[in-house]
Amino acid sequence: MIRKLACMTLVSGLMGIPAHADTLLGLTADVDFWNMDSSGSFADSSDMQSFDLGSERHSILTLALEHPLPVVPNLKIRTNDLSSSGDQSLAADFDFSDVDFPAGLDVNVDFEAQNTDFIFYYEIFDNDTVSFDLGLNLKYLDGEIEVESNGLRASESFDGYVPMFHGALKVGVPATRLWFFGDLSLLSVGDHTLQDYTAGVAFKLVESLAVDISVKGGYHRISLELEDLDDIYTDWDFDGAFFGLQADF
């Protein structure tokens, strides 16, 4: 993984985009609490079965490091749990990992997944009102899907890095401590389409020379349309509202 991260940093540097980074080293930490709905379809073939696993509550942790070094991109690391589980009656026969689950059977689905984003970005524009970032998100997905019922059990695991375009925008409301924000990571290659986006509003509670503290809330969605990734096919959505805190040092 270290080799891959080093290569990504080198490639980003060779892009030759000017870095409008902070004049001093900056550190931003976020913790968000996400009420996540999990639903969609999956299989180990193109014949997918639909599931609705309901809601789970997970945290999203983000750490961003900005610096004044030219050419070298800034770095943001964001990680969150996508795991969910639920019971459902099968609407049709379902073959998963060489195990046949007949239609009408009540099954338990355990969708275990971790998502980590390594975001290399440049501040294209940054002032007291508007900031705009562009870069590359190296998304790492690691998960296992298990289906179980009445002694029948089948599971498949998957993992991999996915490079995605990344953009972020922040707009402040003049003469207030209110600001709006959004970010998007996107990949569409062949039959694979991945989207990860956030939109929200924040209010700065504390503003000082040492640290700025803001409270925020909004909507977050991750969509995974995968065609044969480690023998896994998915058309799955994780989405819902979140609220959290941000500390900007």
N, C-alpha and C positions, 0 to 999 in steps of 0.2 A: 504494500500500500504506500509506503514511504517513497518508493521509486516512482509510482504513478503520480503522487502529489508533486514531487519534484519536477517531473516532466510537464505537468499542467502549469506550474509556475513559470517554467522556462518558455513554454509556448505562449502563455499570456504576455510575458515580457517582450517577446519578439514581435508582438502585434504592433508595437510602436505607438500605442494610444497614450497621450499625455495623461499623467495621473494628477488630478486636482485634489490631493489628499490634504488632511489636516496639517497645519504648520507644526504641530506637536503630536506626539504619539497619543492616540485616542483609543479608549476601550469602552465598548457598550455591551451590557448584559441584559438579557430579557428572560423572563419566566412567564409563560402563558398557560392558562388552564382551558382546555379544549373539550367541549361537549360534542363528541364525534359520533356521527351516524355512519354505519358501515353496511353497504349493500351492493349487489351486483351479481355477476355470474362468473364461474370459473370451471375449469376441467383440465384434464391432461390430454385433451384432443379438442378439435374445433366444435364438438357437440357439447356446449356448455349448459350448465344448470343454474337457475337464478336462486339467490338467497337474500334474505333480509335479516341481518344479525342485530339490528337495533342500535342502541346508543351505549357508548363507553365514555368515561372521563379520563383524559390523559393530559400530561404536561408537555409543553414544547419549550426546550431550552436553547437559547441562542447566545453566542459570543462573537463579537465583531472587533477586529483589530485594524485600525487605520494609522497610517504613518506618512511622513513627508518624503520618502524615498522616491525618486523619479523612476518611471517605467515599471517598477515592481508593483503588482496589484495588491490591493487590500485583501484581507481574508475574513470570511464569516463562516462559522460552523454552527449548524442547527441540527438538533436531533430530537426525535419524538417516537413514541410507541404507537403503532397502528393496530395493535392486537384487539380482537373482538371475538365473541363466541355467541352461539344461540342454537335453539332447537327449531326444526322445521319439518313439515311433512313434504316429501318429494312429490312434485307434480308429474314426473315422468321417470322412467328407468334411468339410472345414473351409474355409469361405469367410471370408476376413479382408481387409479393405481392398480389396475387389474382386479378390482373387487367390484362385484355387481350389487347395486342397491336398488331393489324393486320400487316401482311407483307406489305411492301411498305410505311408504315406510317413514316413521319419525326418526330423524337423524339429528345428531349433535355435530355442529360444525365449529371447529376451533381454528381461527385464522390468526396465527401468530406472525407479526411482522415488525421490523424495526426500519426506520428511515433516518439516514444521516446525510446532510448536505454539506459539501465542502465548496464554498462559493468564493471564487476569485473575481474581484471586481475593481473597476475604476470609477471614481467620482467624476463624471463628465461635466456636471454643473453643480455648484454648491454655493448658496448664500443664506441669509437669515430667513428667507421665505420659501425658496424652492431648492430641492436637491434631486439629482437624477443620476442613477448608477447603471452601468452596463457591465456584464461579465459572463462568466461561465460557471455553471453549477455542476459539480461532479457528484451526482446523487448515488448513494449506496443503499441498496435494498437487500434485506436479509429476512427470509421468512419460511414458514412451514404451514401447510394447510392439512388439517386432519378431519376426516369424516368417520363417525362411529355410531353404531346402533346394533343392539342385540347380539353382541359378540363379533360383529363385522367391524373391521377397522382398516382404514386406508389413509396414507399420508404421502405427501410430496413436499420437498423443500426446494427453495430457489434462493439465489443470491447473485449479485453482480453490480458493477458500476455503470452508470448511464450518464454521459455528458449532455447537459442541457443549456440552452440559452437562458440568460438571467437578466432581468431588468427590475429596477426599483425606483419609486417616485415618492417624494414627501413634499407636501404643500402646507405651509403655515397660513393661518388667518391673521392678517395684519392687526396689530394693536391688541392681540389676545395671546393666551397661552395654548390655544387650540390648534391642532394640526391634523391633517389627513394623510394617510399613507397607503401604499400598495406595493406588492411585488409579484413577479411572475417568473416561473421557470417552465420552459416548454421544449418538448422534443416531438417531432413527427417524422418518422423514417419508416417507409414501407407500411407495414400493418401495425407498427408500434406507435402509440400516441400517449405521451405522458404530460400531464399538466399539474402544476403545483402553484397555487396563487392565494394571496392574502389581501384583504382590503379592510380598512378600519379607520378609527378616529382615536386621537390621544389628547390628553390634557396634562400640561406640565404642572405638577404639584410643588416641586422644589426647584429653584434655579439659583445656583451658587457657583463660585469659582471652582470648588472642589468636585461637585457632582450635580447633575440635573436628574430629577426623578419624575417619571410620568406614569400615569395610569392610562390604560388603553383597552379597547375592545373592538371586535369586528367579526369577520367571517373568514374561514380557512377551508380550502378544498384541495384534495389530492385525487387525481383521476389516473388510473392505470389501465390502459388498453394494450395488452401484451399478446403477441402471437408467437408461441413456442419459445418462451424464455425458460431455459432449464426444463423443457417439456411441460411448461405451465402456460395455459391460455387464460386470460382474465379480461373482464370489462367491469372494473370495480371502482367505486367511489367511496372516499372518506371525506365527510364534510360536516360543518357545524359552526356554531358561534364560539367565540373565545373571549376571555378577558385576562389582563395581566399587568405586569409592572416592567418598566424599563429604567435602568440606571446608566447614565452617560457620564463617564469620567473624563 
